[in-house]
């Protein structure tokens, strides 16, 4: 019995010690949780990618690629030839448009100069003939009317001759009106119509000249050829990107600012950017921050940030060495102050 009592006392003592230890651990845990809730969460680096300003050169016409002058990755200067599209169809259209311009210009000159002397003389002769025919027809009509009274011809024949006389008179009046029109010259409205037609033809020719010029694709800015999507013989559709150029003095980091840190970020703020695969970080200056939020990109989904909105920002790298970096490299940015 004494041994059993000692054993039971030892168990009670062990239980009390365990309860005391659990209370102390609970107090320590609560204190740690309280301290953790009071201390600010550490700010993580802003994720993003390295980018360059891009210029896309679009196809002015759907024509096959007949020559590639440069290669991807090659540096080019402003105005340098990059590739050529087949110009034969556009050349034919341009020749037709220029011929139309010449025709419209000749028509306008004709209207401005008015009718030639020979044309006016011919119109006068035509009028004289028409008047003579009208007079003859009138006399025939009068003679027919007298013969009807004598019963020598029918009334139907007399009416036919009267109609012929009226038609001859109308033809003479029309011929006289044409002569008057020639003598008065071209109306101002006709000149305006001819001028408008000429202007439209010239505009069409200018458009085709521009299209023909842009079939020889040149670099609008100095930069580096990033992509040539088409090869020799390919026929891109109108509006397709023929060449993608990387331009600008330096690349920039496109990063995403979490919603909770947006108020503390402003243009001019300085950052330090770490690019994957490059040991030395780069100094950068915040160029812009979008005012419209977007959802956090997949590579920035860490912890609570997964449910937050973020704002896209651009940090311009300041180092000369940064000009040799390619686009698309992952990077992170940490704020270090303002300029």
Secondary structure, 3 states (H helix, E strand, C coil): CHHHHHHHHHHHHHHHHHHHHHHHHHHHHHHHHHHHHHCCCCCCCEEEEEEEEEEEEECCCCCEEEEECCCCCCEECCCCEEEEECCHHHHHHHHHHHHHHHHHHHHHHHHHHCCCHHHHHHHHHHHHHHHHHHHHHHHHHHHHHHHHHHCCCCHHHHHHHHHHHHHHHHHHHHHHHHHHHHHHCCCHHHHHHHHHHHHHHHHHHHHHHHHHHHCEEECCCCEEEEECCCCCCCECCCCCEEEEEEEEEEEEEEEEEEHHHHHHCCCCEEEEEEECCCCCCEEEEEEEECCCCEECCHHHCCHHHHHCEEEEEEEEECCHHHHHCCCCCEEEEEEEEEC
